[in-house]
Amino acid sequence: MLTEKSDEQLVQLAVNEDPEAFGEIVKRWERKIFALCYGMLNREDEAKDAAQDAFIAAYRNLSKFRGEAKVSSWLHRIAVNQCLTRKRREKTRSESFFDDSESSEEKVFVAPARLTPSRQTEQGERIMAVRSAVSALPPDLRQIVVMKEFEEMTFQEISDVMEIPLSTVKSRLYTALKQLRLRLERTPLEVI
């Protein structure tokens, strides 16, 4: 049964032309990969496309997977590359990397129904302040924050995905959190 196989075993089966094996990999990782892409691109439609492109690229490159890193790290790296490519394309078209449209914010950040209207508003304002502060970070710092704080990846997994030393991951996270704290302290809301 495919659900009992490890990711690495599924890759081997997929390389050996088992059509259902790669489908199982997608099923296991699609939510995490989408969440990573959304965290980096901040737009649902772009994140869906980037996640889909990441899985297509992974499928096309299955034979190149050498097992030096975990399958999850490999998929995350491909997704990060897809997002960076999209970001570069948008930059060359002089479009804003961050879309502040209210409709996408409402889809992602919905306050629980049991909160009073004033608490919902306050919570929404805090979410917007944090989101704005994260969006204002330089891309290399933003990636680290998204992977560590939102994807809950370990420092080692981030190091593997980004292909940078562990010390660099820690240093960038420290710098990013320091910048976030400064930005949030300057906002009129009590967000911390």
Backbone as a printed PyTorch tensor [residue, N CA C, xyz], in Angstrom:
tensor([[[  0.8380,  -1.1780,   0.0000],
         [  0.0000,   0.0000,   0.0000],
         [  0.8880,   1.2480,   0.0000]],

        [[  0.5830,   2.1970,  -0.8740],
         [  1.4260,   3.3750,  -1.0440],
         [  1.4670,   4.2740,   0.1860]],

        [[  0.3870,   4.3450,   0.9370],
         [  0.3490,   5.2350,   2.0970],
         [  1.3350,   4.8110,   3.1750]],

        [[  1.7660,   3.5690,   3.1430],
         [  2.7160,   3.0640,   4.1380],
         [  4.1730,   3.2410,   3.7120]],

        [[  4.3950,   3.6650,   2.4970],
         [  5.7490,   3.8460,   1.9690],
         [  6.3200,   5.1850,   2.4070]],

        [[  7.6370,   5.2400,   2.5330],
         [  8.2960,   6.5120,   2.8380],
         [  8.3140,   7.3640,   1.5690]],

        [[  8.5780,   8.6440,   1.7310],
         [  8.6670,   9.5370,   0.5730],
         [  9.7390,   9.0610,  -0.3990]],

        [[ 10.8600,   8.6420,   0.1490],
         [ 11.9670,   8.1830,  -0.6900],
         [ 11.5740,   6.9300,  -1.4840]],

        [[ 10.8390,   6.0210,  -0.8450],
         [ 10.3730,   4.8270,  -1.5530],
         [  9.3930,   5.1950,  -2.6610]],

        [[  8.5430,   6.1730,  -2.3780],
         [  7.5900,   6.6120,  -3.3940],
         [  8.3050,   7.2250,  -4.6000]],

        [[  9.3680,   7.9780,  -4.3410],
         [ 10.1390,   8.5510,  -5.4530],
         [ 10.7170,   7.4230,  -6.3010]],

        [[ 11.2640,   6.4100,  -5.6560],
         [ 11.8230,   5.2730,  -6.4020],
         [ 10.7560,   4.5840,  -7.2410]],

        [[  9.5860,   4.3900,  -6.6490],
         [  8.4850,   3.7630,  -7.3970],
         [  8.0650,   4.6530,  -8.5760]],

        [[  8.0110,   5.9540,  -8.3530],
         [  7.6290,   6.8750,  -9.4210],
         [  8.6680,   6.8740, -10.5440]],

        [[  9.9400,   6.8190, -10.1770],
         [ 11.0080,   6.7360, -11.1840],
         [ 10.8440,   5.4590, -12.0060]],

        [[ 10.4120,   4.3990, -11.3460],
         [ 10.1880,   3.1150, -12.0250],
         [  8.8070,   3.0500, -12.6750]],

        [[  8.2270,   4.2080, -12.8960],
         [  6.9920,   4.3710, -13.6580],
         [  5.7380,   3.8250, -12.9940]],

        [[  5.6590,   3.9620, -11.6720],
         [  4.4100,   3.6730, -10.9700],
         [  3.6360,   4.9880, -10.9260]],

        [[  2.5660,   5.1090, -11.7190],
         [  1.8650,   6.3850, -11.8390],
         [  1.2030,   6.8560, -10.5360]],

        [[  0.8600,   5.9600,  -9.6660],
         [  0.1870,   6.3450,  -8.4330],
         [  1.1630,   6.8200,  -7.3540]],

        [[  2.4200,   6.4530,  -7.4660],
         [  3.4060,   6.8140,  -6.4420],
         [  3.5990,   8.3170,  -6.3540]],

        [[  3.7420,   8.9770,  -7.4860],
         [  3.9250,  10.4240,  -7.4380],
         [  2.6510,  11.1160,  -6.9630]],

        [[  1.5130,  10.5580,  -7.2990],
         [  0.2440,  11.0960,  -6.8030],
         [  0.1830,  11.0840,  -5.2840]],

        [[  0.7310,  10.0600,  -4.6770],
         [  0.7830,   9.9720,  -3.2130],
         [  1.7060,  11.0440,  -2.6420]],

        [[  2.8190,  11.3090,  -3.3140],
         [  3.7380,  12.3690,  -2.8750],
         [  3.0100,  13.7120,  -2.9050]],

        [[  2.2990,  13.9670,  -3.9980],
         [  1.5560,  15.2220,  -4.1300],
         [  0.5230,  15.3270,  -3.0120]],

        [[ -0.2010,  14.2470,  -2.7800],
         [ -1.2410,  14.2580,  -1.7460],
         [ -0.6470,  14.5770,  -0.3700]],

        [[  0.5240,  14.0470,  -0.0830],
         [  1.1730,  14.2720,   1.2060],
         [  1.6620,  15.7080,   1.3860]],

        [[  2.1340,  16.3080,   0.3100],
         [  2.8430,  17.5800,   0.4300],
         [  2.1440,  18.7970,  -0.1740]],

        [[  1.0110,  18.6140,  -0.8460],
         [  0.3980,  19.7480,  -1.5500],
         [  0.0040,  20.8960,  -0.6200]],

        [[ -0.5160,  20.6160,   0.5560],
         [ -0.9260,  21.6960,   1.4640],
         [  0.2820,  22.4840,   1.9690]],

        [[  1.3470,  21.7850,   2.3420],
         [  2.5510,  22.4610,   2.8480],
         [  3.2090,  23.2860,   1.7460]],

        [[  3.2740,  22.7340,   0.5600],
         [  3.9110,  23.4530,  -0.5520],
         [  3.0750,  24.6750,  -0.9280]],

        [[  1.7520,  24.5300,  -0.9540],
         [  0.8990,  25.6890,  -1.2250],
         [  1.0880,  26.7590,  -0.1480]],

        [[  1.1300,  26.3370,   1.1190],
         [  1.2930,  27.2970,   2.2190],
         [  2.6210,  28.0470,   2.0980]],

        [[  3.6680,  27.3350,   1.7400],
         [  4.9710,  27.9760,   1.5340],
         [  4.8780,  28.9980,   0.4020]],

        [[  4.2880,  28.5970,  -0.7130],
         [  4.1630,  29.5010,  -1.8630],
         [  3.3060,  30.7110,  -1.5060]],

        [[  2.2380,  30.4890,  -0.7790],
         [  1.3850,  31.6080,  -0.3890],
         [  2.1430,  32.5600,   0.5370]],

        [[  2.9100,  31.9840,   1.4420],
         [  3.6920,  32.8100,   2.3500],
         [  4.7130,  33.6680,   1.6280]],

        [[  5.2300,  33.1580,   0.5340],
         [  6.2290,  33.9130,  -0.2170],
         [  5.6150,  34.8870,  -1.2130]],

        [[  4.4920,  34.5000,  -1.8260],
         [  3.9160,  35.3100,  -2.8950],
         [  2.7620,  36.1880,  -2.4210]],

        [[  2.1280,  35.7820,  -1.3400],
         [  1.0620,  36.5760,  -0.7240],
         [ -0.1700,  36.7240,  -1.6050]],

        [[ -0.3010,  35.8730,  -2.6010],
         [ -1.4670,  35.9020,  -3.4930],
         [ -1.8870,  34.4690,  -3.7660]],

        [[ -3.1470,  34.1970,  -3.5160],
         [ -3.6400,  32.8260,  -3.6160],
         [ -3.4890,  32.2350,  -5.0150]],

        [[ -3.8720,  32.9860,  -6.0270],
         [ -3.7980,  32.4590,  -7.3850],
         [ -2.3610,  32.1770,  -7.8010]],

        [[ -1.4620,  33.0950,  -7.4690],
         [ -0.0500,  32.8900,  -7.7840],
         [  0.5140,  31.6960,  -7.0070]],

        [[  0.1020,  31.5670,  -5.7570],
         [  0.5910,  30.4630,  -4.9200],
         [  0.1280,  29.1180,  -5.4720]],

        [[ -1.1150,  29.0460,  -5.9140],
         [ -1.6220,  27.7980,  -6.5060],
         [ -0.8170,  27.4270,  -7.7470]],

        [[ -0.5960,  28.4210,  -8.5980],
         [  0.1670,  28.1780,  -9.8240],
         [  1.5990,  27.7640,  -9.5070]],

        [[  2.2240,  28.4470,  -8.5550],
         [  3.6070,  28.1240,  -8.1970],
         [  3.7020,  26.7200,  -7.6080]],

        [[  2.7480,  26.3580,  -6.7650],
         [  2.7520,  25.0110,  -6.1720],
         [  2.5720,  23.9520,  -7.2640]],

        [[  1.6490,  24.2060,  -8.1710],
         [  1.4320,  23.2670,  -9.2710],
         [  2.6900,  23.1430, -10.1330]],

        [[  3.3010,  24.2700, -10.4540],
         [  4.5350,  24.2490, -11.2480],
         [  5.6590,  23.5280, -10.5050]],

        [[  5.6810,  23.6730,  -9.1850],
         [  6.7100,  22.9810,  -8.3910],
         [  6.5520,  21.4710,  -8.5020]],

        [[  5.3210,  20.9900,  -8.4140],
         [  5.0980,  19.5430,  -8.5290],
         [  5.3780,  19.0420,  -9.9510]],

        [[  5.0610,  19.8510, -10.9370],
         [  5.3750,  19.4660, -12.3230],
         [  6.8880,  19.3740, -12.4930]],

        [[  7.6080,  20.3720, -11.9760],
         [  9.0730,  20.3560, -12.0720],
         [  9.6490,  19.1650, -11.3210]],

        [[  9.0900,  18.8590, -10.1550],
         [  9.5660,  17.6980,  -9.3890],
         [  9.3380,  16.4160, -10.1750]],

        [[  8.1810,  16.2790, -10.7790],
         [  7.8800,  15.0760, -11.5520],
         [  8.8470,  14.9250, -12.7250]],

        [[  9.1050,  16.0260, -13.4050],
         [ 10.0180,  15.9830, -14.5560],
         [ 11.4550,  15.6630, -14.1430]],

        [[ 11.7850,  15.9510, -12.8910],
         [ 13.1540,  15.7580, -12.4250],
         [ 13.2960,  14.6260, -11.4120]],

        [[ 12.3380,  13.7300, -11.3840],
         [ 12.3940,  12.6090, -10.4340],
         [ 13.6920,  11.8140, -10.5520]],

        [[ 14.1320,  11.5990, -11.7560],
         [ 15.3360,  10.7900, -11.9490],
         [ 16.5870,  11.4880, -11.4150]],

        [[ 16.5070,  12.8000, -11.2170],
         [ 17.6550,  13.5520, -10.7030],
         [ 17.7090,  13.5790,  -9.1720]],

        [[ 16.6370,  13.1260,  -8.5280],
         [ 16.6360,  13.0940,  -7.0620],
         [ 17.6200,  12.0240,  -6.6120]],

        [[ 18.6410,  12.4530,  -5.8510],
         [ 19.7170,  11.5410,  -5.4570],
         [ 19.5830,  11.0410,  -4.0260]],

        [[ 18.6360,  11.5650,  -3.2910],
         [ 18.4500,  11.1260,  -1.9170],
         [ 19.4250,  11.7530,  -0.9340]],

        [[ 20.1430,  12.7960,  -1.3500],
         [ 21.0900,  13.4690,  -0.4510],
         [ 20.3540,  14.2990,   0.5990]],

        [[ 19.1540,  14.7160,   0.2690],
         [ 18.2940,  15.4440,   1.2060],
         [ 16.9610,  14.7050,   1.2620]],

        [[ 16.1290,  15.0920,   2.2130],
         [ 14.8120,  14.4730,   2.2940],
         [ 13.9600,  14.9560,   1.1160]],

        [[ 12.9890,  14.1590,   0.7470],
         [ 12.0840,  14.5280,  -0.3380],
         [ 11.3950,  15.8450,  -0.0110]],

        [[ 11.0100,  16.0360,   1.2490],
         [ 10.3370,  17.2770,   1.6420],
         [ 11.2340,  18.4850,   1.4030]],

        [[ 12.5060,  18.3770,   1.7190],
         [ 13.4500,  19.4770,   1.4910],
         [ 13.6070,  19.7470,   0.0000]],

        [[ 13.6700,  18.6890,  -0.7730],
         [ 13.7950,  18.7970,  -2.2200],
         [ 12.5770,  19.5160,  -2.8030]],

        [[ 11.3740,  19.1200,  -2.3680],
         [ 10.1460,  19.7570,  -2.8500],
         [ 10.0790,  21.2270,  -2.4260]],

        [[ 10.4750,  21.4950,  -1.1830],
         [ 10.4730,  22.8750,  -0.7090],
         [ 11.4290,  23.7360,  -1.5410]],

        [[ 12.5920,  23.1900,  -1.8560],
         [ 13.5710,  23.9400,  -2.6480],
         [ 13.0040,  24.2610,  -4.0350]],

        [[ 12.3610,  23.2860,  -4.6450],
         [ 11.7600,  23.4980,  -5.9650],
         [ 10.6820,  24.5790,  -5.8650]],

        [[  9.8630,  24.5190,  -4.8150],
         [  8.7990,  25.5130,  -4.6300],
         [  9.3830,  26.9100,  -4.4150]],

        [[ 10.4190,  27.0040,  -3.6060],
         [ 11.0730,  28.2940,  -3.3780],
         [ 11.5820,  28.8450,  -4.7060]],

        [[ 12.2090,  28.0030,  -5.5070],
         [ 12.7140,  28.4460,  -6.8170],
         [ 11.5790,  28.9250,  -7.7210]],

        [[ 10.4560,  28.2120,  -7.6980],
         [  9.2960,  28.6290,  -8.4970],
         [  8.8250,  30.0120,  -8.0640]],

        [[  8.7650,  30.2220,  -6.7610],
         [  8.3130,  31.5210,  -6.2350],
         [  9.2930,  32.6310,  -6.6040]],

        [[ 10.5810,  32.3420,  -6.4840],
         [ 11.5890,  33.3490,  -6.8360],
         [ 11.5180,  33.6960,  -8.3250]],

        [[ 11.2930,  32.7030,  -9.1500],
         [ 11.1590,  32.9410, -10.5890],
         [  9.9540,  33.8280, -10.8680]],

        [[  8.8470,  33.5340, -10.2270],
         [  7.6420,  34.3400, -10.4140],
         [  7.8650,  35.7730,  -9.9290]],

        [[  8.5500,  35.8780,  -8.8140],
         [  8.8240,  37.1930,  -8.2440],
         [  9.6850,  38.0290,  -9.1920]],

        [[ 10.7030,  37.3940,  -9.7550],
         [ 11.5730,  38.0960, -10.7080],
         [ 10.7810,  38.5280, -11.9420]],

        [[  9.9110,  37.6550, -12.4280],
         [  9.0900,  37.9850, -13.5890],
         [  8.1990,  39.1870, -13.3040]],

        [[  7.5920,  39.1840, -12.1350],
         [  6.7230,  40.3130, -11.7610],
         [  7.5190,  41.6020, -11.6430]],

        [[  8.7090,  41.4920, -11.0900],
         [  9.5480,  42.6770, -10.9170],
         [  9.8910,  43.2880, -12.2690]],

        [[ 10.1970,  42.4510, -13.2370],
         [ 10.5500,  42.9620, -14.5580],
         [  9.3480,  43.5880, -15.2410]],

        [[  8.1470,  43.1780, -14.8680],
         [  6.9360,  43.7720, -15.4260],
         [  6.4950,  44.9960, -14.6200]],

        [[  7.3090,  45.3840, -13.6450],
         [  7.0430,  46.5570, -12.7980],
         [  5.7380,  46.4500, -12.0340]],

        [[  5.3550,  45.2240, -11.6990],
         [  4.1630,  45.0360, -10.8890],
         [  4.5880,  44.9040,  -9.4390]],

        [[  3.7130,  45.2100,  -8.5560],
         [  3.9940,  45.0910,  -7.1300],
         [  4.0600,  43.6200,  -6.7530]],

        [[  5.0680,  43.2530,  -5.9650],
         [  5.2090,  41.8710,  -5.5030],
         [  4.1120,  41.5280,  -4.5020]],

        [[  3.6830,  42.4900,  -3.7330],
         [  2.6850,  42.2200,  -2.7060],
         [  1.3680,  42.8510,  -3.1010]],

        [[  0.3310,  42.0340,  -3.1840],
         [ -1.0040,  42.4930,  -3.5340],
         [ -1.7840,  42.6830,  -2.2450]],

        [[ -2.1530,  43.9040,  -1.9590],
         [ -2.8600,  44.2020,  -0.7160],
         [ -4.3740,  44.1840,  -0.8970]],

        [[ -4.8630,  43.4390,  -1.8700],
         [ -6.3030,  43.4270,  -2.0950],
         [ -7.0220,  42.8270,  -0.9060]],

        [[ -8.1260,  43.4390,  -0.5460],
         [ -8.8710,  42.9870,   0.6240],
         [ -9.4470,  41.6080,   0.4250]],

        [[ -9.8060,  41.2450,  -0.7970],
         [-10.4460,  39.9550,  -1.0120],
         [ -9.5400,  38.7980,  -0.6360]],

        [[ -8.2430,  38.8720,  -0.9490],
         [ -7.3460,  37.7710,  -0.5940],
         [ -7.1150,  37.7260,   0.9060]],

        [[ -7.0910,  38.8980,   1.5540],
         [ -6.9020,  38.9200,   2.9970],
         [ -8.0990,  38.3020,   3.6950]],

        [[ -9.2910,  38.6030,   3.2140],
         [-10.4790,  38.0710,   3.8360],
         [-10.5440,  36.5630,   3.6960]],

        [[-10.0640,  36.0190,   2.6110],
         [-10.0830,  34.5770,   2.4080],
         [ -9.1480,  33.8670,   3.3720]],

        [[ -8.0020,  34.4660,   3.6620],
         [ -6.9890,  33.8010,   4.4700],
         [ -7.1800,  34.0510,   5.9510]],

        [[ -7.4480,  35.2890,   6.3280],
         [ -7.5170,  35.6430,   7.7370],
         [ -8.9620,  35.9050,   8.1390]],

        [[ -9.6540,  34.8710,   8.5570],
         [-11.0350,  35.0070,   8.9840],
         [-11.0740,  34.8710,  10.4950]],

        [[-11.6130,  35.8630,  11.1590],
         [-11.6970,  35.8300,  12.6160],
         [-12.7680,  34.8380,  13.0460]],

        [[-12.5660,  34.1500,  14.1620],
         [-13.5830,  33.2280,  14.6520],
         [-14.8950,  33.9510,  14.9180]],

        [[-16.0040,  33.2760,  14.6750],
         [-17.3240,  33.8860,  14.7790],
         [-17.6860,  34.2750,  16.2060]],

        [[-17.1190,  33.6580,  17.2150],
         [-17.5240,  33.9350,  18.5940],
         [-16.9210,  35.2230,  19.1620]],

        [[-16.0350,  35.8740,  18.4370],
         [-15.4770,  37.1390,  18.8910],
         [-16.4890,  38.2620,  18.6810]],

        [[-16.4370,  39.2300,  19.5730],
         [-17.2940,  40.3990,  19.4000],
         [-16.8180,  41.1780,  18.1800]],

        [[-17.6800,  41.9990,  17.6050],
         [-17.2600,  42.7730,  16.4270],
         [-16.0200,  43.6390,  16.6920]],

        [[-15.9400,  44.2540,  17.8680],
         [-14.7730,  45.0900,  18.1470],
         [-13.5050,  44.2430,  18.2660]],

        [[-13.6090,  43.0460,  18.8480],
         [-12.4440,  42.1440,  18.9510],
         [-12.0550,  41.6260,  17.5690]],

        [[-13.0450,  41.3550,  16.7270],
         [-12.7490,  40.9150,  15.3670],
         [-11.9820,  41.9990,  14.6150]],

        [[-12.4390,  43.2350,  14.7650],
         [-11.7680,  44.3530,  14.1040],
         [-10.3350,  44.4940,  14.6130]],

        [[-10.1890,  44.4340,  15.9340],
         [ -8.8590,  44.5480,  16.5440],
         [ -7.9420,  43.4230,  16.0610]],

        [[ -8.4780,  42.2020,  16.0420],
         [ -7.6750,  41.0650,  15.5880],
         [ -7.3050,  41.2230,  14.1100]],

        [[ -8.2570,  41.6770,  13.3090],
         [ -7.9820,  41.9040,  11.8880],
         [ -6.8980,  42.9480,  11.6850]],

        [[ -6.9190,  44.0070,  12.5000],
         [ -5.9050,  45.0510,  12.4050],
         [ -4.5330,  44.5180,  12.8040]],

        [[ -4.4900,  43.6820,  13.8080],
         [ -3.2140,  43.0760,  14.2200],
         [ -2.6700,  42.1730,  13.1210]],

        [[ -3.5510,  41.3770,  12.5560],
         [ -3.1340,  40.4780,  11.4760],
         [ -2.5810,  41.2880,  10.3100]],

        [[ -3.2700,  42.3660,   9.9680],
         [ -2.8210,  43.2070,   8.8610],
         [ -1.4710,  43.8520,   9.1730]],

        [[ -1.2710,  44.2680,  10.4160],
         [  0.0030,  44.8820,  10.7990],
         [  1.1420,  43.8740,  10.6860]],

        [[  0.9150,  42.6600,  11.1610],
         [  1.9450,  41.6150,  11.0770],
         [  2.1950,  41.2540,   9.6130]],

        [[  1.1240,  41.0860,   8.8680],
         [  1.2580,  40.7350,   7.4530],
         [  2.0290,  41.8130,   6.6990]],

        [[  1.7110,  43.0560,   6.9760],
         [  2.3950,  44.1690,   6.3310],
         [  3.8790,  44.1900,   6.7100]],

        [[  4.1740,  43.9400,   7.9830],
         [  5.5630,  43.9350,   8.4500],
         [  6.3510,  42.8020,   7.7930]],

        [[  5.7480,  41.6220,   7.6890],
         [  6.4260,  40.4880,   7.0400],
         [  6.6310,  40.7930,   5.5620]],

        [[  5.6250,  41.3680,   4.9230],
         [  5.7140,  41.6960,   3.4960],
         [  6.8060,  42.7180,   3.2100]],

        [[  7.0920,  43.5750,   4.1820],
         [  8.0990,  44.6180,   3.9820],
         [  9.5290,  44.1130,   4.1460]],

        [[  9.6860,  42.8920,   4.6460],
         [ 11.0340,  42.3330,   4.8110],
         [ 11.6750,  42.0780,   3.4570]],

        [[ 13.0030,  42.1650,   3.3810],
         [ 13.6840,  41.7690,   2.1420],
         [ 13.3870,  40.2860,   1.8460]],

        [[ 13.3410,  39.8970,   0.5850],
         [ 12.9490,  38.5350,   0.2140],
         [ 13.7210,  37.4210,   0.9340]],

        [[ 15.0330,  37.5680,   1.0990],
         [ 15.8020,  36.4870,   1.7330],
         [ 15.4200,  36.3200,   3.1990]],

        [[ 15.0710,  37.4140,   3.8760],
         [ 14.6400,  37.3250,   5.2680],
         [ 13.2030,  36.8270,   5.3530]],

        [[ 12.3910,  37.2730,   4.4280],
         [ 10.9800,  36.8610,   4.4060],
         [ 10.8520,  35.3500,   4.2320]],

        [[ 11.6600,  34.7890,   3.3450],
         [ 11.6330,  33.3370,   3.1230],
         [ 11.8920,  32.5890,   4.4160]],

        [[ 12.8940,  33.0160,   5.1390],
         [ 13.2610,  32.3440,   6.3910],
         [ 12.1050,  32.4150,   7.3860]],

        [[ 11.5050,  33.5930,   7.5340],
         [ 10.3920,  33.7520,   8.4790],
         [  9.2300,  32.8460,   8.0880]],

        [[  8.8880,  32.8360,   6.8140],
         [  7.7690,  32.0110,   6.3560],
         [  8.0510,  30.5330,   6.6380]],

        [[  9.2350,  30.0820,   6.3010],
         [  9.5530,  28.6610,   6.5020],
         [  9.6140,  28.2870,   7.9780]],

        [[ 10.2120,  29.1470,   8.7930],
         [ 10.3910,  28.8210,  10.2150],
         [  9.1100,  29.0300,  11.0150]],

        [[  8.5060,  30.1910,  10.8820],
         [  7.3690,  30.5400,  11.7370],
         [  6.0260,  30.0410,  11.2170]],

        [[  5.8450,  29.9880,   9.9110],
         [  4.5560,  29.5810,   9.3650],
         [  4.5530,  28.1250,   8.9060]],

        [[  5.6450,  27.6770,   8.3200],
         [  5.7570,  26.2910,   7.8880],
         [  6.2840,  25.3850,   8.9980]],

        [[  6.8220,  25.9950,  10.0510],
         [  7.3700,  25.2820,  11.2070],
         [  8.4720,  24.2900,  10.8170]],

        [[  9.2910,  24.7070,   9.8600],
         [ 10.4200,  23.8780,   9.4430],
         [ 11.5530,  24.0560,  10.4530]],

        [[ 12.4050,  23.0510,  10.5650],
         [ 13.5640,  23.1500,  11.4480],
         [ 14.6370,  23.9880,  10.7570]],

        [[ 15.6000,  24.4430,  11.5430],
         [ 16.7070,  25.2020,  10.9600],
         [ 17.4360,  24.3580,   9.9140]],

        [[ 17.6180,  23.0770,  10.2070],
         [ 18.3200,  22.1980,   9.2760],
         [ 17.5400,  22.0370,   7.9750]],

        [[ 16.2270,  21.8830,   8.0650],
         [ 15.4080,  21.7510,   6.8570],
         [ 15.4960,  23.0260,   6.0080]],

        [[ 15.4550,  24.1770,   6.6530],
         [ 15.5730,  25.4420,   5.9220],
         [ 16.9440,  25.5340,   5.2580]],

        [[ 17.9660,  25.1310,   5.9850],
         [ 19.3250,  25.1290,   5.4430],
         [ 19.4070,  24.2520,   4.1980]],

        [[ 18.8060,  23.0640,   4.2770],
         [ 18.8100,  22.1450,   3.1350],
         [ 18.0430,  22.7200,   1.9510]],

        [[ 16.8670,  23.2750,   2.2210],
         [ 16.0250,  23.8130,   1.1500],
         [ 16.6970,  24.9930,   0.4540]],

        [[ 17.2440,  25.8910,   1.2500],
         [ 17.8280,  27.1040,   0.6790],
         [ 19.2810,  26.9360,   0.2530]],

        [[ 19.8420,  25.7900,   0.6150],
         [ 21.2340,  25.4870,   0.2760],
         [ 22.1830,  26.5530,   0.8080]],

        [[ 21.9770,  26.8980,   2.0860],
         [ 22.8410,  27.8450,   2.7770],
         [ 23.2430,  27.2410,   4.1180]],

        [[ 24.3480,  27.7030,   4.7030],
         [ 24.7890,  27.1480,   5.9860],
         [ 23.7550,  27.3820,   7.0980]],

        [[ 23.7450,  26.4840,   8.0500],
         [ 22.8480,  26.5570,   9.1990],
         [ 23.0120,  27.8820,   9.9380]],

        [[ 24.2490,  28.3210,  10.1000],
         [ 24.5060,  29.5810,  10.8010],
         [ 23.8760,  30.7640,  10.0690]],

        [[ 23.8410,  30.7100,   8.7460],
         [ 23.2330,  31.7770,   7.9570],
         [ 21.7240,  31.8060,   8.1700]],

        [[ 21.1160,  30.6270,   8.2470],
         [ 19.6780,  30.5430,   8.5120],
         [ 19.3560,  31.2170,   9.8450]],

        [[ 20.1130,  30.8540,  10.8770],
         [ 19.8720,  31.4090,  12.2120],
         [ 20.1000,  32.9140,  12.2270]],

        [[ 21.1430,  33.3470,  11.5840],
         [ 21.4660,  34.7700,  11.5290],
         [ 20.3680,  35.5500,  10.8130]],

        [[ 19.8930,  35.0270,   9.6800],
         [ 18.8380,  35.7110,   8.9330],
         [ 17.5370,  35.7450,   9.7250]],

        [[ 17.2190,  34.6520,  10.4240],
         [ 15.9870,  34.6560,  11.2230],
         [ 16.0900,  35.6900,  12.3360]],

        [[ 17.2370,  35.7480,  12.9960],
         [ 17.4440,  36.7270,  14.0630],
         [ 17.2570,  38.1480,  13.5130]],

        [[ 17.8780,  38.4220,  12.3790],
         [ 17.7760,  39.7380,  11.7510],
         [ 16.3320,  40.0440,  11.3600]],

        [[ 15.6500,  39.0540,  10.7800],
         [ 14.2630,  39.2450,  10.3520],
         [ 13.3550,  39.5340,  11.5400]],

        [[ 13.5070,  38.7660,  12.6070],
         [ 12.6610,  38.9770,  13.7800],
         [ 12.9310,  40.3280,  14.4290]],

        [[ 14.1860,  40.7350,  14.4170],
         [ 14.5390,  42.0470,  14.9630],
         [ 13.8740,  43.1540,  14.1290]],

        [[ 13.9380,  43.0190,  12.7990],
         [ 13.3050,  44.0040,  11.9250],
         [ 11.7870,  44.0120,  12.1040]],

        [[ 11.2040,  42.8300,  12.2530],
         [  9.7540,  42.7500,  12.4750],
         [  9.3640,  43.4520,  13.7730]],

        [[ 10.1150,  43.1920,  14.8240],
         [  9.8210,  43.8160,  16.1080],
         [  9.8690,  45.3430,  15.9800]],

        [[ 10.8990,  45.8590,  15.3170],
         [ 11.0130,  47.3120,  15.1380],
         [  9.8340,  47.8680,  14.3430]],

        [[  9.4610,  47.1850,  13.2700],
         [  8.3410,  47.6480,  12.4480],
         [  7.0410,  47.6250,  13.2430]],

        [[  6.8350,  46.5650,  14.0050],
         [  5.5900,  46.4330,  14.7560],
         [  5.5260,  47.3970,  15.9320]],

        [[  6.6640,  47.7270,  16.4940],
         [  6.6770,  48.6970,  17.5890],
         [  6.2870,  50.0880,  17.0950]],

        [[  6.5240,  50.3530,  15.8210],
         [  6.1950,  51.6560,  15.2450],
         [  4.7270,  51.7820,  14.8520]],

        [[  3.9950,  50.6580,  14.8560],
         [  2.5910,  50.7270,  14.4880],
         [  1.7770,  51.1970,  15.6840]],

        [[  0.6630,  51.8840,  15.4550],
         [ -0.1450,  52.3940,  16.5620],
         [ -0.8710,  51.2990,  17.3440]],

        [[ -0.9710,  50.1050,  16.7780],
         [ -1.6700,  49.0110,  17.4560],
         [ -0.7460,  48.3140,  18.4250]],

        [[ -1.3430,  47.6600,  19.4050],
         [ -0.5610,  46.7710,  20.2860],
         [ -0.6120,  45.4040,  19.6200]],

        [[  0.4040,  45.0810,  18.8280],
         [  0.3690,  43.8240,  18.0910],
         [  1.2030,  42.7420,  18.7410]],

        [[  1.9610,  43.0690,  19.7640],
         [  2.8090,  42.0530,  20.3790],
         [  2.2060,  41.6220,  21.6890]]])
